[in-house]
Amino acid sequence: MRKHILAAATAAVFGALSTLAPAATAQTKSIDLQSVFGLQTPSIGQSPVKWAERVALMTNDQIKIKVHGAGEFVPPFEVFGAVSNGSIAMGFDWVGYWAGKIPVANLVGSMPFGPNPELFLGWMFQGGGLEIIQKAYDPHNVKVIPCHLVVPEAGGWFNKEIKTVADIKGLNMRIAGLGAKAMAKLGANVQLVPAGEIFVSLERGRIEAAEFSAPQLDLGLGLQKIAKHYYFPGWHQPASWDTIIINMNVWKGFTPKQQQIMVEACNANITFNLYDQINAQIDAIEKIEAAGVKVQRFPDEVLAALQKASTEVMEEEATKDALFKEAYASLTAYTKRVGRWGDLQLLPRNK
C-alpha cells in the first residue's frame, strides 16, 4: 500500500513539473537594445552588455536582452525616436543627444561647470533629478533608467594651442551639449559628430578640434595619433549621464519585480563603471603622453570666459523651457547646498 502511495505521489510531482516547465519557458522574453555607441568603445561600449547580463542573472534568464552596437538598426542619433515609436524596444544613450527634442536632456546629460560625479549621483536619485527627466520623457512614451555615470571628461583635442580666448574664434570643433553653445558664444564653429566618425573628421581636417569623453575613451578612439594638444579640465562635462531608455509600452509589459530588477541592475552598473573608470584614467593619460601629445590645462583666462558663456547659455535655455528651468534651479541649489559638505572635507595635497 505504501509503495502505491509513493508511486502516485512521485507521478503527481513529475506531472506537476512537466506542466510547469513549458510555462516557465513561455515567460522568457527576448528583447533587442541598440546603443548609440559601438560595443568596442571602452567602458560605455560594454556598459549596456554588462547591464543585460545582470538583468539575465537576476531574472534567472526570464529576460534576455540582445545588445546591438551603433547603427545596427538605426543611425545613432535616431535611437531615441526609434524607442519612442516602438521600432526598437530599448536603447542605451548619452542623455544630451536628445536635446533637440527634450531641452532639459542637455542639462541632465551634463551641466557645464556643474556638479562632480558624486553630487550628480546624489541629485539624480535624492535631489529630484530623475523625476524631472522622466516628466520630460513621458510625452515621448519612453521610460528612462540612469545606468552609467561618466567621470569628468577632458577638455578636448586641439591641433593648435589655446593660449587666449581669441584662439577659439573661428575654430571648427566637434563638441556636444550645452558646452557647444558656450563655445559658439566665443566664436567657435561647432558641430555634433557621432563617436565613430570623430577620428576620420579630425584626420581629414573637417574639424580642427574635438571633445569626446574621459581619457580612457578618448584613447580608444585613437585621437592621440592626430591631435597634439590635449586640454583639461572637462569644463563642459564634469560628470555626465548615460541611460537605458525603454519604450513605455514595453516597460509596462514587465512585472513590478522585473522592473525593479532592471533598476537595481543599473545601480550595480553605475557602481562598477565608476570604480572601473577612475582606475583607468591615469593609465590612459600616460599612454597619450607617450604618443607625443602635450597634456595641459586651459589658461585661467579661457576658463573664466567659458564659465561666463556657459552661465549665459543656461540662463537663456531656462527661459525657453519650463522643465529646463526647473532642473537648472534644482541642480544649482543642490550643488550649492550639498556641495558644502565636500568643500568642508577638502584636504591639502602634497605636491
Secondary structure in CASP SS format (residue, H / E / C, confidence):
PFRMAT SS
TARGET T0000
AUTHOR 0000-0000-0000
METHOD secondary structure of the structure
MODEL  1
M C 1.00
R H 1.00
K H 1.00
H H 1.00
I H 1.00
L H 1.00
A H 1.00
A H 1.00
A H 1.00
T H 1.00
A H 1.00
A H 1.00
V H 1.00
F H 1.00
G H 1.00
A H 1.00
L H 1.00
S H 1.00
T H 1.00
L H 1.00
A H 1.00
P H 1.00
A H 1.00
A H 1.00
T H 1.00
A H 1.00
Q C 1.00
T C 1.00
K E 1.00
S E 1.00
I E 1.00
D E 1.00
L E 1.00
Q E 1.00
S E 1.00
V C 1.00
F C 1.00
G C 1.00
L C 1.00
Q C 1.00
T C 1.00
P C 1.00
S C 1.00
I C 1.00
G C 1.00
Q C 1.00
S H 1.00
P H 1.00
V H 1.00
K H 1.00
W H 1.00
A H 1.00
E H 1.00
R H 1.00
V H 1.00
A H 1.00
L H 1.00
M H 1.00
T C 1.00
N C 1.00
D C 1.00
Q C 1.00
I E 1.00
K E 1.00
I E 1.00
K E 1.00
V E 1.00
H E 1.00
G C 1.00
A C 1.00
G C 1.00
E C 1.00
F C 1.00
V C 1.00
P C 1.00
P H 1.00
F H 1.00
E H 1.00
V H 1.00
F H 1.00
G H 1.00
A H 1.00
V H 1.00
S H 1.00
N H 1.00
G C 1.00
S C 1.00
I C 1.00
A C 1.00
M E 1.00
G E 1.00
F E 1.00
D E 1.00
W E 1.00
V H 1.00
G H 1.00
Y H 1.00
W H 1.00
A C 1.00
G C 1.00
K C 1.00
I C 1.00
P C 1.00
V H 1.00
A H 1.00
N H 1.00
L H 1.00
V H 1.00
G H 1.00
S C 1.00
M C 1.00
P C 1.00
F C 1.00
G C 1.00
P C 1.00
N C 1.00
P H 1.00
E H 1.00
L H 1.00
F H 1.00
L H 1.00
G H 1.00
W H 1.00
M H 1.00
F H 1.00
Q H 1.00
G C 1.00
G C 1.00
G H 1.00
L H 1.00
E H 1.00
I H 1.00
I H 1.00
Q H 1.00
K H 1.00
A H 1.00
Y H 1.00
D H 1.00
P H 1.00
H H 1.00
N C 1.00
V E 1.00
K E 1.00
V E 1.00
I E 1.00
P E 1.00
C E 1.00
H E 1.00
L E 1.00
V E 1.00
V C 1.00
P C 1.00
E C 1.00
A C 1.00
G C 1.00
G E 1.00
W E 1.00
F E 1.00
N C 1.00
K C 1.00
E C 1.00
I C 1.00
K C 1.00
T C 1.00
V H 1.00
A H 1.00
D H 1.00
I H 1.00
K C 1.00
G C 1.00
L C 1.00
N E 1.00
M E 1.00
R E 1.00
I C 1.00
A C 1.00
G H 1.00
L H 1.00
G H 1.00
A H 1.00
K H 1.00
A H 1.00
M H 1.00
A H 1.00
K H 1.00
L C 1.00
G C 1.00
A C 1.00
N E 1.00
V E 1.00
Q E 1.00
L C 1.00
V C 1.00
P C 1.00
A H 1.00
G H 1.00
E H 1.00
I H 1.00
F H 1.00
V H 1.00
S H 1.00
L H 1.00
E H 1.00
R C 1.00
G C 1.00
R C 1.00
I C 1.00
E C 1.00
A E 1.00
A E 1.00
E C 1.00
F C 1.00
S C 1.00
A C 1.00
P H 1.00
Q H 1.00
L H 1.00
D H 1.00
L H 1.00
G H 1.00
L H 1.00
G C 1.00
L H 1.00
Q H 1.00
K H 1.00
I C 1.00
A C 1.00
K C 1.00
H E 1.00
Y E 1.00
Y E 1.00
F E 1.00
P C 1.00
G C 1.00
W C 1.00
H C 1.00
Q C 1.00
P C 1.00
A C 1.00
S E 1.00
W E 1.00
D E 1.00
T E 1.00
I E 1.00
I E 1.00
I E 1.00
N E 1.00
M H 1.00
N H 1.00
V H 1.00
W H 1.00
K H 1.00
G C 1.00
F C 1.00
T C 1.00
P H 1.00
K H 1.00
Q H 1.00
Q H 1.00
Q H 1.00
I H 1.00
M H 1.00
V H 1.00
E H 1.00
A H 1.00
C H 1.00
N H 1.00
A H 1.00
N H 1.00
I H 1.00
T H 1.00
F H 1.00
N H 1.00
L H 1.00
Y H 1.00
D H 1.00
Q H 1.00
I H 1.00
N H 1.00
A H 1.00
Q H 1.00
I H 1.00
D H 1.00
A H 1.00
I H 1.00
E H 1.00
K H 1.00
I H 1.00
E H 1.00
A H 1.00
A C 1.00
G C 1.00
V C 1.00
K E 1.00
V E 1.00
Q E 1.00
R E 1.00
F C 1.00
P C 1.00
D H 1.00
E H 1.00
V H 1.00
L H 1.00
A H 1.00
A H 1.00
L H 1.00
Q H 1.00
K H 1.00
A H 1.00
S H 1.00
T H 1.00
E H 1.00
V H 1.00
M H 1.00
E H 1.00
E H 1.00
E H 1.00
A H 1.00
T H 1.00
K H 1.00
D C 1.00
A H 1.00
L H 1.00
F H 1.00
K H 1.00
E H 1.00
A H 1.00
Y H 1.00
A H 1.00
S H 1.00
L H 1.00
T H 1.00
A H 1.00
Y H 1.00
T H 1.00
K H 1.00
R H 1.00
V H 1.00
G H 1.00
R H 1.00
W H 1.00
G H 1.00
D H 1.00
L H 1.00
Q H 1.00
L C 1.00
L C 1.00
P C 1.00
R C 1.00
N C 1.00
K C 1.00
END
